[in-house]
Every structure is written in structure tokens, then in C-alpha cells.
Amino acid sequence: NIWLTKAIIPIMQKNNYGKIINSACIGGKIGIPNGTNLCMCRHAIIGLTKSLAVEMGSYSINVNAVISSVLETKTTKKRMIPNIKDASKMIQTGTPLGRMASTKEISRLYVFLASDDAGYMTGQAINFTGGFLMF
């Protein structure tokens, strides 16, 4: 994230316009057992998002982050969750919406954040977790 952002910011500043959308996961807001490195990196992404939003606001550059939980993908079903039945049960009991998000659903959030409709939104770490996180 940081290297790409560092490379593109001068162009955005010159154009006095830009959209930076960082991706994180729930590990950026909570601790996860045996996930110290992941959580550390995701917290850093949220900090980067907020700091850059302050620094880039005068250039009309919006900087936001999307905090996601488990997305329903082929990879999730195949590799990340060996026993999808147990994972589905955990998601149903731990998430008010009781299901995983689809990639189609989350892509709509990214499209919104990249659009001029989100022109007044910056410095946000937006939860896309089906209610798993509400802070």
C-alpha cells in the first residue's frame, strides 16, 4: 500500500484530485488469536489512511479504507477455510446478517468510494462485516 501510494500521490497533488482506497480486514480493529503480524499490519493501514486523509485533504484527495470480514470466494471455500460447514456456523452465530459477503456486494462499496458521490468522505475505516464489527 505505502509504495504505490507514495508513487501516485505527486500525480494526484498535481491534478488536485484523487481517490485512495486501502483494504484491511477485521484484524485492523480487533485482535485475532495467533494473528499478531496480520493485526499489526492492518492497524498500520488504518493509521496510514487517517494520516494521509489529513495530509491530502487540501489537494481534494480522498483517502478511505474498507474493513472486511470473510468474503465468499472460491479461495475461501477451498484453502482458507478447510471445513466450510464449521466456518459457516461461526459466521451465522457471530454475524448479525448470518452469512459471508459476496465479492459483488463489496465491489459496490469500492465503486462508491472511487466515485465523486463520495467526495466529502475521507479518513474513514468503513466496516463491511455484516454487523460483526460495529465500531
Backbone bond lengths (Angstrom), bond angles and torsions (degrees), N, CA, C in turn:
res aa  C-N    CA-C-N  psi(-1)  N-CA   C-N-CA  omega(-1)  CA-C   N-CA-C  phi
1 N - - - 1.455 - - 1.527 112.03 -
2 I 1.314 116.51 -48.01 1.456 120.14 -172.67 1.519 112.19 -66.02
3 W 1.342 117.76 -38.81 1.469 119.92 -176.92 1.523 111.28 -70.04
4 L 1.298 117.76 -43.33 1.458 121.00 178.10 1.526 110.15 -65.35
5 T 1.306 116.03 -43.20 1.463 120.63 178.91 1.521 110.69 -61.20
6 K 1.316 116.13 -45.79 1.466 120.81 179.97 1.531 111.21 -60.55
7 A 1.323 116.68 -36.33 1.462 120.88 -178.89 1.530 112.37 -72.52
8 I 1.318 117.78 -35.30 1.465 120.96 -172.84 1.527 113.46 -91.15
9 I 1.324 118.14 -22.61 1.466 120.41 -176.08 1.535 113.53 -56.68
10 P 1.327 120.60 -44.27 1.468 118.56 179.56 1.535 113.22 -57.91
11 I 1.322 117.08 -36.53 1.469 120.32 177.78 1.520 110.29 -67.81
12 M 1.319 116.33 -43.46 1.466 120.28 178.18 1.529 110.80 -63.17
13 Q 1.321 117.06 -41.44 1.465 120.66 178.82 1.528 110.77 -62.64
14 K 1.318 116.49 -42.53 1.469 121.05 179.05 1.526 110.48 -61.41
15 N 1.337 116.71 -39.37 1.465 121.95 179.51 1.525 113.16 -82.70
16 N 1.339 116.35 -7.74 1.467 121.76 -177.11 1.534 111.12 53.20
17 Y 1.332 114.98 42.64 1.463 120.71 -178.79 1.531 109.05 -168.85
18 G 1.320 116.43 145.38 1.454 120.17 173.40 1.513 113.02 172.84
19 K 1.300 114.46 162.00 1.468 122.49 177.58 1.519 107.78 -133.34
20 I 1.310 116.57 123.17 1.457 122.41 174.65 1.523 106.71 -118.13
21 I 1.314 115.63 123.87 1.466 120.85 -179.93 1.519 107.69 -123.59
22 N 1.309 116.00 112.00 1.460 121.50 178.74 1.523 109.92 -93.23
23 S 1.312 115.60 151.05 1.467 121.63 178.45 1.520 109.54 -112.56
24 A 1.312 114.77 132.67 1.461 120.56 176.23 1.532 106.69 -135.70
25 C 1.286 116.68 -165.85 1.458 121.21 175.78 1.523 107.20 -145.00
26 I 1.312 116.09 -178.60 1.462 119.75 -177.14 1.523 111.95 -58.15
27 G 1.327 116.92 -22.97 1.463 120.74 177.57 1.520 112.88 -63.04
28 G 1.324 117.26 -13.83 1.458 121.13 176.37 1.513 113.34 -79.78
29 K 1.318 116.84 -10.58 1.457 120.32 -178.85 1.525 113.66 -124.24
30 I 1.327 116.61 -18.75 1.467 120.04 179.09 1.521 108.75 -134.58
31 G 1.303 116.12 166.42 1.458 120.39 173.36 1.515 109.94 -86.00
32 I 1.319 115.50 148.36 1.457 121.69 177.90 1.528 107.43 -126.12
33 P 1.337 117.50 128.17 1.466 119.05 179.70 1.531 111.47 -53.68
34 N 1.322 116.36 133.83 1.463 123.26 -178.55 1.524 112.85 59.98
35 G 1.327 116.56 24.32 1.461 120.67 -178.53 1.513 113.14 -123.32
36 T 1.322 116.95 32.16 1.461 121.05 -175.59 1.524 112.43 -55.34
37 N 1.318 117.15 -50.44 1.465 119.85 -178.28 1.519 111.96 -64.19
38 L 1.325 116.94 -43.59 1.457 120.73 178.28 1.522 111.05 -60.20
39 C 1.321 116.64 -48.13 1.467 120.85 -178.79 1.520 111.18 -63.33
40 M 1.312 117.18 -41.04 1.463 121.21 179.02 1.531 110.12 -59.51
41 C 1.312 116.38 -46.99 1.469 120.48 -178.88 1.524 111.50 -66.07
42 R 1.312 117.05 -41.24 1.474 120.11 -179.08 1.533 111.83 -69.10
43 H 1.329 117.58 -37.40 1.458 120.10 173.50 1.529 109.99 -61.36
44 A 1.328 117.00 -39.76 1.464 121.33 179.08 1.529 110.85 -62.84
45 I 1.317 117.70 -37.95 1.468 121.04 178.73 1.524 110.20 -63.46
46 I 1.318 116.53 -40.82 1.466 119.34 178.27 1.528 110.26 -65.93
47 G 1.330 117.71 -41.87 1.457 121.25 176.81 1.518 111.78 -62.52
48 L 1.317 117.00 -42.69 1.466 121.94 176.19 1.524 110.40 -59.02
49 T 1.312 116.34 -44.88 1.467 121.82 -180.00 1.524 111.20 -58.37
50 K 1.313 116.72 -49.57 1.463 120.72 -177.05 1.531 111.93 -67.56
51 S 1.327 116.70 -42.14 1.471 119.83 -179.98 1.526 111.41 -65.80
52 L 1.325 116.58 -45.33 1.462 119.57 179.15 1.522 111.91 -64.44
53 A 1.325 117.18 -35.45 1.468 119.86 178.21 1.528 110.43 -59.47
54 V 1.322 116.88 -41.24 1.469 120.85 178.25 1.528 110.29 -67.22
55 E 1.329 116.15 -45.25 1.459 120.72 -176.94 1.531 113.04 -69.25
56 M 1.310 118.12 -33.06 1.464 121.63 -172.69 1.525 114.52 -99.78
57 G 1.313 117.52 -4.66 1.461 120.56 -178.03 1.511 113.93 -55.76
58 S 1.314 118.13 -40.26 1.468 120.99 -178.25 1.532 112.19 -69.45
59 Y 1.314 117.70 -11.95 1.465 122.25 176.53 1.539 111.68 -100.04
60 S 1.314 117.26 9.95 1.477 122.32 -176.83 1.517 112.13 57.97
61 I 1.331 115.23 36.93 1.457 121.58 176.22 1.526 107.77 -105.51
62 N 1.321 115.74 119.46 1.455 121.23 178.75 1.525 109.50 -91.29
63 V 1.335 115.62 135.50 1.463 121.07 179.76 1.525 107.97 -129.92
64 N 1.324 115.88 118.47 1.454 121.66 -179.65 1.522 109.92 -137.50
65 A 1.319 116.12 166.35 1.467 121.78 177.42 1.517 109.14 -131.80
66 V 1.318 115.45 147.63 1.455 122.14 175.21 1.525 107.68 -109.18
67 I 1.322 115.40 123.98 1.461 122.87 177.92 1.523 106.74 -102.33
68 S 1.313 116.40 112.56 1.468 119.09 -177.60 1.523 111.00 -113.30
69 S 1.320 113.77 158.82 1.462 119.58 170.69 1.522 106.35 -103.88
70 V 1.287 118.88 -148.52 1.461 121.78 -176.26 1.527 110.25 -72.73
71 L 1.318 115.33 128.05 1.464 121.07 175.24 1.523 109.22 -100.54
72 E 1.299 115.55 144.86 1.465 120.05 179.52 1.524 109.00 -82.64
73 T 1.316 114.81 102.41 1.466 121.79 178.91 1.520 109.01 -133.77
74 K 1.326 116.58 168.44 1.463 120.58 176.20 1.522 110.53 -62.65
75 T 1.338 116.10 -39.29 1.463 120.57 179.84 1.515 110.66 -63.96
76 T 1.326 117.41 -43.03 1.458 121.14 178.75 1.523 109.85 -59.00
77 K 1.299 115.64 -46.69 1.466 119.24 -178.46 1.520 112.55 -67.92
78 K 1.315 116.35 -34.86 1.461 120.92 -172.76 1.524 113.57 -86.91
79 R 1.345 117.56 -50.68 1.455 120.59 -169.31 1.517 114.82 -110.68
80 M 1.321 117.51 -43.87 1.458 119.62 -172.28 1.518 112.52 -76.02
81 I 1.313 116.28 -30.60 1.457 120.01 -177.99 1.526 107.97 -124.37
82 P 1.331 116.41 93.69 1.465 119.59 -177.26 1.529 113.02 -59.55
83 N 1.321 116.21 -37.17 1.456 119.00 -179.60 1.519 108.51 -117.22
84 I 1.333 116.14 87.33 1.459 121.97 -174.95 1.528 112.44 -60.05
85 K 1.318 116.84 -27.04 1.466 120.31 179.10 1.526 110.29 -63.54
86 D 1.334 116.76 -47.50 1.464 120.66 177.85 1.516 111.31 -64.88
87 A 1.324 117.44 -40.29 1.463 121.09 179.71 1.516 110.51 -65.08
88 S 1.318 116.91 -42.21 1.460 120.26 178.73 1.524 110.83 -61.05
89 K 1.319 116.36 -39.66 1.466 120.80 178.32 1.532 110.45 -63.49
90 M 1.350 116.21 -43.96 1.457 120.86 178.72 1.530 110.88 -61.89
91 I 1.325 116.90 -43.01 1.456 121.13 -179.03 1.525 110.40 -66.62
92 Q 1.320 116.95 -40.93 1.457 120.37 -179.93 1.521 111.89 -63.79
93 T 1.327 117.34 -37.70 1.462 119.57 -178.68 1.528 111.97 -84.38
94 G 1.325 118.56 -27.65 1.466 121.42 -176.31 1.509 115.05 -96.25
95 T 1.323 117.42 -10.46 1.460 121.77 -177.34 1.521 109.29 -121.34
96 P 1.331 118.08 123.10 1.457 119.77 -179.87 1.536 114.44 -52.57
97 L 1.337 117.67 -34.73 1.465 119.05 178.93 1.525 112.30 -79.32
98 G 1.338 117.08 -12.70 1.454 121.84 171.62 1.516 116.68 66.95
99 R 1.325 117.04 25.95 1.458 119.78 179.25 1.522 109.63 -159.39
100 M 1.332 115.33 168.17 1.454 120.62 174.27 1.528 109.09 -83.45
101 A 1.311 116.34 156.16 1.461 121.11 175.96 1.521 109.57 -81.74
102 S 1.314 115.25 150.33 1.465 119.49 174.93 1.527 109.02 -89.95
103 T 1.308 115.28 157.87 1.467 119.26 177.35 1.529 110.64 -65.55
104 K 1.307 116.86 -29.43 1.468 121.12 177.34 1.528 110.48 -64.33
105 E 1.323 116.22 -40.66 1.466 120.23 179.66 1.528 111.39 -64.47
106 I 1.324 116.89 -48.20 1.463 119.29 -176.45 1.530 111.18 -69.96
107 S 1.332 116.60 -30.73 1.470 118.87 179.60 1.524 111.02 -62.91
108 R 1.304 117.42 -31.28 1.478 120.76 177.90 1.527 111.33 -63.60
109 L 1.330 116.73 -35.76 1.464 120.43 177.73 1.525 110.02 -66.60
110 Y 1.327 117.08 -43.57 1.461 120.58 178.43 1.534 111.45 -62.49
111 V 1.325 116.68 -41.08 1.472 120.73 178.11 1.525 109.85 -62.19
112 F 1.326 116.74 -43.51 1.468 120.26 177.72 1.520 111.04 -60.36
113 L 1.316 117.52 -48.85 1.467 121.05 -178.37 1.521 112.31 -63.29
114 A 1.319 117.61 -28.69 1.462 121.68 178.66 1.522 112.44 -82.71
115 S 1.316 117.15 -10.89 1.463 121.18 -176.59 1.530 111.89 -90.80
116 D 1.312 115.01 166.19 1.462 120.24 176.40 1.530 112.02 -70.76
117 D 1.334 117.50 -15.21 1.468 120.64 175.80 1.529 111.07 -62.99
118 A 1.327 117.32 -23.37 1.464 121.93 178.95 1.533 110.72 -100.53
119 G 1.312 116.78 24.63 1.459 121.91 -176.14 1.516 115.63 -61.90
120 Y 1.315 117.67 -21.97 1.461 120.72 -178.83 1.519 111.54 -105.88
121 M 1.323 116.78 11.54 1.457 121.20 -179.12 1.525 109.18 -109.21
122 T 1.317 115.78 119.50 1.458 119.65 177.66 1.524 109.91 -152.72
123 G 1.318 115.60 152.45 1.462 121.05 177.99 1.513 114.50 75.57
124 Q 1.320 116.77 17.44 1.464 120.03 -176.01 1.521 111.69 -100.98
125 A 1.318 115.52 143.17 1.459 123.43 170.51 1.528 105.02 -111.41
126 I 1.312 115.87 96.02 1.456 122.70 -169.75 1.530 110.87 -87.04
127 N 1.313 115.31 123.22 1.462 120.95 178.18 1.522 109.78 -76.04
128 F 1.323 115.94 124.94 1.457 122.93 173.42 1.522 105.62 -125.21
129 T 1.333 114.63 71.40 1.467 120.86 -167.89 1.523 114.21 -129.15
130 G 1.308 118.69 12.41 1.464 120.41 -179.74 1.513 112.80 65.38
131 G 1.337 116.58 18.92 1.466 121.32 -179.59 1.510 113.23 94.96
132 F 1.355 118.19 -1.23 1.457 120.46 178.20 1.532 110.81 -59.45
133 L 1.327 115.88 -42.06 1.480 121.44 172.83 1.516 108.08 -112.43
134 M 1.319 115.80 135.23 1.456 120.32 179.15 1.508 111.64 -131.37
135 F 1.332 117.23 31.24 1.455 120.78 178.20 1.503 109.80 -139.06
